[in-house]
Amino acid sequence: MPSGLLGKKFPAPVLKTMWPFYTAGVIVAYGINSLANTLSNTDEYRNDPRNPNKAAATKH
């Protein structure tokens, strides 16, 4: 029986002990995404050529 790439499997409860960190990571990623979208739509950066929303608005 081959051992596979990771070697011997240990019955460690990874998800059970790490779920608060996974949840916090998702919440932080959502917050950063929301902040970036909000800041890219402000008056200061609305006409910036690096703004991806500007290219989408001028195609119509």
C-alpha positions, 0 to 999 in steps of 0.5 A: 500500500503506497503512503501517498504524497503526504505520508501517514494520515493522522486523525487530527481534528483540523476543521473542528479546531480551526473553524474560527480562523477560517470564518474570520478569514472569509469575513476579512476578505469580504470586508476588504473587497467591499472597502475596495469597491466603495473606494473605487466608486468615490469621486476622487477615483471615478475618472482614474484610468486605472479604475476598472469601473471606468472602462465598464461605464464607457463601453456602452 
